[in-house]
Amino acid sequence: MKIAIIGCGRWGSFHAWYSDSIGHEVMLYGRESSKNFQRLKLNRQNDFLTLPAKIKFTTDLNEAINFGEVIIISIDSQNLREFARELSSLKNIEKKKFVLCMKGLENKSGKRLSEIFLEETKLISAVWVGPGHVQEFLRGIPNCMIISSADENLTREVVEIFKSSLIRFYYGKDLIGTEIGAAAKNVIGLAAGMLDGLNYSSLKGALMARGTAELSRLIESLGGDKMTIYGLSHLGDYEATLFSPHSHNRKFGEDFVLHKNFEKLAEGVETVKALMKLSHEVNVELPICSTVNEIIHEGKNPKEQLIKLFLRSTKAE
């Protein structure tokens, strides 16, 4: 099958490598101005992997869409709406299967990525989320991930196309919970990194327990299944996000409290803004997310806010 990959960062390049490794024809699209794309095109390498010679490259979006039967989109979630508008002007997109391999919420609206894609293209997409790091997949370490969509047939088709001995997929039955959980775990990852930077890593147990609790309430209020938060898209991804040295969000949080610059993409920084919007809309308290927002976007003292968060007045769990 022909797979087009939109985006050439860490995960976009991995999806190109992975799709090729399981026998698909692959074309990787990137913008001419993209340093990641130019580097890959020059020597087929980045900091994580080497792409096989048979993978095609293009800066022509129309060529990529015409090539692919399945289109994987792996870009900054805050750029999805603009990209989807560009995509909607192309011909025959209704004949393609679109898979969003990214985690986040639109910071201005609080909307999920599949909602944004549907609004701009009028097409239903699948989302591909769950635990795993590029570095570990490339070493042959397997993991479990989840595919979810509003169209159950699309979910099953995408799983059949991408399943392998390296990745075992599960069918996601709750798209709302899956997307909110996948996005929100990056915010919990920021908090975990802050605790690491302050040498409060032992509090990560409390962070895990209370983080899932507050987000389960949010998902239920939004019409999803509150138990989804305990599945692969959120709690199942905690090891990879709250503890791994490879996690961009955890590392951002750690560097932030240590006053170091972190230049790579940490989706949780913008996602927390969206969660605050949703929190107000449905009147659900999100203490951890609110604390992260206050520290990063309102300039409050990390140590003071985190101590206050975990040592709040006594209450029943």
GIHUMO-V929186 format. One record per pair of residues at least 12 apart in sequence whose C-alpha atoms are under 7 Angstrom apart, sorted by the first residue. I is the first residue (numbers start at 1). J is the second residue. Records with the same first field share a line. If there is no record, write none. Layout:
BEGIN
I: J ; J
END
This chain:
BEGIN
1: 24 ; 25 ; 69
2: 24 ; 25 ; 26 ; 67 ; 68 ; 69 ; 70
3: 24 ; 25 ; 26 ; 27 ; 68 ; 69 ; 70 ; 71
4: 26 ; 27 ; 28 ; 64 ; 65 ; 67 ; 68 ; 70 ; 71 ; 72
5: 27 ; 28 ; 29 ; 71 ; 72 ; 73
6: 28 ; 29 ; 30 ; 72 ; 73 ; 74
7: 29 ; 30 ; 73 ; 74 ; 75
8: 30 ; 36 ; 37
9: 36
11: 74
12: 74
14: 134
16: 28
17: 51
26: 55 ; 56
27: 55 ; 56 ; 57 ; 64
28: 56 ; 57 ; 58
29: 57 ; 58 ; 59 ; 61 ; 64
30: 58 ; 59
31: 59
32: 59
41: 57
48: 135
62: 90
69: 96 ; 97
70: 96 ; 97 ; 98
71: 96 ; 97 ; 98 ; 99
72: 98 ; 99 ; 100 ; 101
73: 99 ; 100 ; 101
74: 100 ; 101 ; 102
75: 102
77: 102 ; 103 ; 104 ; 105 ; 106
78: 106
81: 116 ; 117 ; 120
84: 117 ; 120 ; 121
85: 120 ; 121
88: 120 ; 121
94: 123
98: 125 ; 126
99: 125 ; 126 ; 127 ; 128
100: 125 ; 126 ; 127 ; 128
101: 127 ; 128 ; 129
103: 182 ; 183
104: 183 ; 267 ; 271
105: 183 ; 271 ; 274
106: 271 ; 274
107: 270 ; 271 ; 273 ; 274
108: 274
109: 274
110: 274 ; 275 ; 277 ; 278
112: 179
124: 150
125: 149
126: 147 ; 148 ; 149 ; 154 ; 155
127: 147 ; 148 ; 149
128: 146 ; 147 ; 148
129: 145 ; 146 ; 147 ; 182 ; 233
130: 145 ; 146 ; 232 ; 233 ; 237
131: 143 ; 144 ; 145 ; 232 ; 236 ; 237 ; 240
132: 240
133: 240
140: 166
141: 166
142: 166 ; 167
143: 166 ; 167 ; 168
144: 167 ; 168 ; 169
145: 167 ; 168 ; 169 ; 170 ; 232
146: 169 ; 170 ; 171 ; 172 ; 232 ; 233
147: 159 ; 169 ; 170 ; 171 ; 172
148: 171 ; 172 ; 173 ; 175
149: 175
150: 175
155: 171
174: 224 ; 225 ; 228
176: 224
177: 219 ; 224 ; 225 ; 228 ; 229
178: 228 ; 233
181: 229 ; 233 ; 234
182: 233 ; 234
183: 271
185: 234
186: 241 ; 249 ; 267 ; 268
187: 268 ; 272 ; 289
188: 211
189: 241 ; 242 ; 249 ; 250
190: 249 ; 250 ; 252 ; 253 ; 268
191: 253 ; 292
192: 204 ; 242 ; 250
193: 250 ; 251 ; 252 ; 253 ; 254
194: 253 ; 254 ; 257
196: 254
197: 254 ; 255 ; 257 ; 258
211: 288
212: 229 ; 235
214: 286
216: 229
218: 284
221: 282
248: 265 ; 266
249: 266 ; 268
252: 266
257: 302
272: 289 ; 293
273: 293
276: 290
291: 305
END
